[in-house]
Amino acid sequence: MKVILEELSLENSNGSGKNAHLFTDKTTSDTCIMLSGKGICESNSASGVLSVAVESGLAMDEQMNVLKRYDNEKREEDDATLGNRQKENDVKDDALQRARNIAAIKLQLTEQAYQCAYLQEQIIQRNTELKRLNKALEGEQQALVKLTDSRVKWGAESFVCPTCKRVHEPTNVEAMKQKMVKVFEKDKTDKKRIIKKKMKALRYAIKQLELVNAEDAQHLRIYKSNRSILSAALKTLEVVKGTRLSDIGFGASDIGFRMSDFRY
């Protein structure tokens, strides 16, 4: 540490202050060099400064002023050292926090990638099932049309009795025809009812699958968007060095993700 002892020329036992003189404190090995009438003390202790000041021939009040200047400069130097140490600690803490954030983002990116792959696979499977259901529905619709257009068929001379299921000559042709038509229409109505129930169940299943697919597609878009945000944050943290996270614009809460946000 350097302390200016006196701005004026100093007289001492070793010679005039106008010339260069070196003073040494034998106890502390502190030194004071006189150049062009300006005394500069390089010392690490107050006692060393005082010893050199005394040897330089300064008056008592001037010695006190030297000690005050030494105390002030020593305090400033200590404050600067403490400030530098605090800055170093801040840099280390920031680097540690940055590393933690990078690890957290990478973990979330892995989770996002898994969720995206899972949802895409589910959507593909549901689309395959939708194709099968739509094809089955189309088949039921064709069967319903075919059944609706169907008519009773009989020959000119013989009939299949709807009761005994045997071919015989009816005694009353018109009565037999009416009976056959009635039985046929009843059977057709029952079949149509069954087909319509199947079609209703198929339409409901198709609608449910489409709703789930739409919801998953929306989630998939969100996951992909969030992956872009996380990738940008990760790139910023990995590329920019020596910058605080607050300066970058990304914090733990700013990313917008918690592990509880994962639904699957």
CORHUTA-V741014 format. One record per residue. N is the residue number from 1. RES is the residue in three letters. PSI is psi in degrees with one decimal (* if undefined). BURIAL is 1 if it has 24 or more other ideal C-beta (glycine too) atoms within 12 Angstrom, else 0. D_FIRST is the distance of its C-alpha to the first C-alpha in Angstrom with 2 decimals. Layout:
N/RES/PSI/BURIAL/D_FIRST
N/RES/PSI/BURIAL/D_FIRST
//
This chain:
1/MET/139.5/1/0.00
2/LYS/130.5/1/3.80
3/VAL/125.9/1/6.67
4/ILE/119.6/1/10.19
5/LEU/-44.4/1/12.32
6/GLU/134.2/1/15.66
7/GLU/-26.0/0/17.40
8/LEU/168.5/0/20.45
9/SER/139.2/0/21.37
10/LEU/138.4/1/20.57
11/GLU/137.7/0/23.14
12/ASN/177.8/1/22.45
13/SER/-18.8/0/24.50
14/ASN/-7.1/0/23.40
15/GLY/-172.6/0/24.53
16/SER/144.8/0/24.18
17/GLY/-10.2/1/20.96
18/LYS/-22.9/0/22.69
19/ASN/168.6/0/22.23
20/ALA/124.3/0/19.27
21/HIS/147.5/1/18.44
22/LEU/125.7/0/16.06
23/PHE/140.9/1/15.40
24/THR/131.1/0/14.80
25/ASP/115.0/1/14.84
26/LYS/-24.3/0/17.67
27/THR/-46.4/0/17.15
28/THR/-7.0/0/13.61
29/SER/21.2/0/13.26
30/ASP/149.2/1/10.05
31/THR/152.3/1/10.50
32/CYS/126.5/1/10.95
33/ILE/134.5/1/12.90
34/MET/120.5/1/15.47
35/LEU/120.4/0/16.83
36/SER/42.0/0/19.82
37/GLY/8.5/0/19.27
38/LYS/120.7/1/15.70
39/GLY/125.9/1/13.21
40/ILE/121.0/1/9.56
41/CYS/125.0/1/7.55
42/GLU/109.7/1/5.02
43/SER/154.9/1/5.30
44/ASN/7.2/0/6.13
45/SER/152.0/0/8.89
46/ALA/-35.4/1/10.52
47/SER/-36.5/0/13.03
48/GLY/-42.1/1/10.93
49/VAL/-45.0/1/9.72
50/LEU/-40.7/1/13.41
51/SER/-45.2/1/14.79
52/VAL/-38.1/1/13.27
53/ALA/-41.9/1/14.31
54/VAL/-45.8/1/17.71
55/GLU/-25.9/1/18.12
56/SER/-9.1/1/17.41
57/GLY/22.8/1/20.44
58/LEU/150.9/1/19.23
59/ALA/169.2/0/21.76
60/MET/-47.3/0/21.52
61/ASP/-33.3/0/21.16
62/GLU/-36.3/1/18.46
63/GLN/-40.3/1/16.57
64/MET/-38.7/0/17.10
65/ASN/-39.4/0/15.86
66/VAL/-44.2/1/12.56
67/LEU/-38.5/1/12.37
68/LYS/-43.6/0/13.56
69/ARG/-38.6/1/11.01
70/TYR/-46.9/1/8.26
71/ASP/-43.8/0/10.65
72/ASN/-46.0/0/11.27
73/GLU/-37.8/1/7.98
74/LYS/-41.6/0/7.57
75/ARG/-42.6/0/11.19
76/GLU/-40.6/0/11.00
77/GLU/-43.1/0/8.68
78/ASP/-41.5/0/11.17
79/ASP/-40.7/0/13.99
80/ALA/-41.9/0/13.27
81/THR/-43.9/0/13.18
82/LEU/-40.3/0/16.32
83/GLY/-40.8/0/17.88
84/ASN/-40.4/0/17.55
85/ARG/-39.8/0/19.05
86/GLN/-39.0/0/21.75
87/LYS/-40.8/0/22.54
88/GLU/-42.4/0/22.97
89/ASN/-39.3/0/25.25
90/ASP/-41.2/0/27.13
91/VAL/-42.4/0/27.72
92/LYS/-44.1/0/29.02
93/ASP/-40.9/0/31.20
94/ASP/-42.0/1/32.49
95/ALA/-40.4/0/33.35
96/LEU/-45.1/0/35.14
97/GLN/-37.6/0/37.04
98/ARG/-43.3/1/37.91
99/ALA/-40.5/0/39.31
100/ARG/-42.9/0/41.33
101/ASN/-39.4/1/42.71
102/ILE/-44.2/1/43.67
103/ALA/-40.7/0/45.49
104/ALA/-42.0/1/47.22
105/ILE/-41.1/1/48.33
106/LYS/-39.4/0/49.65
107/LEU/-43.7/0/51.60
108/GLN/-36.6/1/53.04
109/LEU/-39.6/1/53.95
110/THR/-43.8/0/55.82
111/GLU/-42.0/1/57.62
112/GLN/-42.5/1/58.45
113/ALA/-40.8/0/59.84
114/TYR/-45.0/0/61.97
115/GLN/-42.0/1/63.28
116/CYS/-46.9/1/64.14
117/ALA/-41.4/0/65.99
118/TYR/-47.2/0/67.81
119/LEU/-40.2/1/68.92
120/GLN/-40.9/0/70.05
121/GLU/-41.1/0/72.13
122/GLN/-42.0/0/73.66
123/ILE/-41.7/1/74.55
124/ILE/-45.4/0/76.19
125/GLN/-41.4/0/78.23
126/ARG/-36.3/1/79.34
127/ASN/-39.4/0/80.35
128/THR/-43.3/0/82.51
129/GLU/-36.4/0/84.08
130/LEU/-40.8/1/84.64
131/LYS/-42.6/0/86.55
132/ARG/-43.6/0/88.73
133/LEU/-40.6/1/89.42
134/ASN/-37.1/0/90.22
135/LYS/-41.5/0/92.60
136/ALA/-39.7/0/94.26
137/LEU/-41.5/1/94.58
138/GLU/-39.9/0/96.16
139/GLY/-42.1/0/98.62
140/GLU/-37.3/1/99.56
141/GLN/-41.4/0/100.09
142/GLN/-39.4/0/102.42
143/ALA/-37.9/0/104.28
144/LEU/-42.6/1/104.70
145/VAL/-43.8/0/106.11
146/LYS/-40.8/0/108.43
147/LEU/-39.1/0/109.62
148/THR/-35.9/0/110.21
149/ASP/-7.3/0/112.35
150/SER/149.9/0/114.35
151/ARG/162.5/0/118.04
152/VAL/134.0/0/120.79
153/LYS/133.6/0/122.66
154/TRP/160.2/0/126.17
155/GLY/178.9/0/129.13
156/ALA/-25.6/0/132.45
157/GLU/-23.8/0/134.50
158/SER/158.7/0/132.34
159/PHE/152.6/1/129.42
160/VAL/116.7/0/126.87
161/CYS/124.3/0/127.51
162/PRO/-13.5/1/124.24
163/THR/-52.3/0/125.56
164/CYS/-8.0/0/126.92
165/LYS/24.8/0/125.03
166/ARG/152.5/0/128.25
167/VAL/124.8/0/129.99
168/HIS/167.5/0/133.35
169/GLU/120.6/0/135.64
170/PRO/147.5/1/135.09
171/THR/-26.1/0/138.10
172/ASN/101.6/0/136.41
173/VAL/-46.4/0/134.28
174/GLU/-41.0/0/132.74
175/ALA/-40.5/0/131.89
176/MET/-40.6/1/130.25
177/LYS/-45.2/0/128.21
178/GLN/-40.7/0/126.99
179/LYS/-41.8/0/126.03
180/MET/-40.8/1/124.18
181/VAL/-41.0/0/122.31
182/LYS/-45.8/0/121.31
183/VAL/-41.1/0/120.02
184/PHE/-45.3/0/118.20
185/GLU/-37.5/0/116.51
186/LYS/-44.2/0/115.41
187/ASP/-40.3/0/113.89
188/LYS/-39.9/0/112.21
189/THR/-42.1/0/110.77
190/ASP/-42.8/0/109.36
191/LYS/-40.3/0/107.75
192/LYS/-37.7/1/106.29
193/ARG/-42.5/0/104.83
194/ILE/-43.8/0/103.13
195/ILE/-42.2/1/101.82
196/LYS/-36.9/0/100.44
197/LYS/-42.6/0/98.64
198/LYS/-43.8/0/97.08
199/MET/-40.2/1/96.05
200/LYS/-43.8/0/94.51
201/ALA/-39.7/0/92.52
202/LEU/-43.3/1/91.39
203/ARG/-40.7/0/90.32
204/TYR/-44.6/0/88.33
205/ALA/-40.7/0/86.61
206/ILE/-44.0/1/85.81
207/LYS/-43.0/0/84.41
208/GLN/-43.3/0/82.19
209/LEU/-39.3/1/80.85
210/GLU/-38.7/0/80.17
211/LEU/-46.0/0/78.29
212/VAL/-40.2/0/76.12
213/ASN/-41.0/1/75.51
214/ALA/-41.1/0/74.49
215/GLU/-44.7/0/72.05
216/ASP/-34.7/1/70.56
217/ALA/-37.5/0/70.34
218/GLN/-44.4/0/68.32
219/HIS/-38.9/1/66.01
220/LEU/-41.1/1/65.71
221/ARG/-40.4/0/64.63
222/ILE/-45.7/0/62.01
223/TYR/-42.1/1/60.69
224/LYS/-40.6/0/60.54
225/SER/-43.2/0/58.74
226/ASN/-33.6/1/56.21
227/ARG/-37.6/1/55.73
228/SER/-42.7/0/54.82
229/ILE/-45.6/1/52.27
230/LEU/-38.9/1/50.78
231/SER/-40.1/0/50.72
232/ALA/-42.1/0/48.86
233/ALA/-42.5/1/46.32
234/LEU/-42.8/1/45.93
235/LYS/-40.4/0/45.53
236/THR/-44.5/1/42.83
237/LEU/-35.1/1/40.89
238/GLU/-30.2/0/41.25
239/VAL/-47.5/0/40.54
240/VAL/121.7/0/37.72
241/LYS/146.0/0/34.45
242/GLY/19.9/0/31.24
243/THR/139.7/0/33.13
244/ARG/150.4/0/33.78
245/LEU/-35.5/1/37.40
246/SER/-29.8/0/37.63
247/ASP/-32.6/0/36.69
248/ILE/-35.0/1/39.38
249/GLY/8.2/0/41.97
250/PHE/126.3/1/43.13
251/GLY/174.3/0/42.73
252/ALA/-40.5/0/44.78
253/SER/-19.9/0/47.04
254/ASP/-22.1/0/47.18
255/ILE/-32.6/1/48.99
256/GLY/20.7/0/52.02
257/PHE/141.3/1/53.10
258/ARG/154.2/0/53.59
259/MET/-25.2/0/55.32
260/SER/-11.0/0/58.01
261/ASP/-17.4/0/58.96
262/PHE/124.6/0/60.71
263/ARG/-17.7/0/64.37
264/TYR/*/0/65.89
//
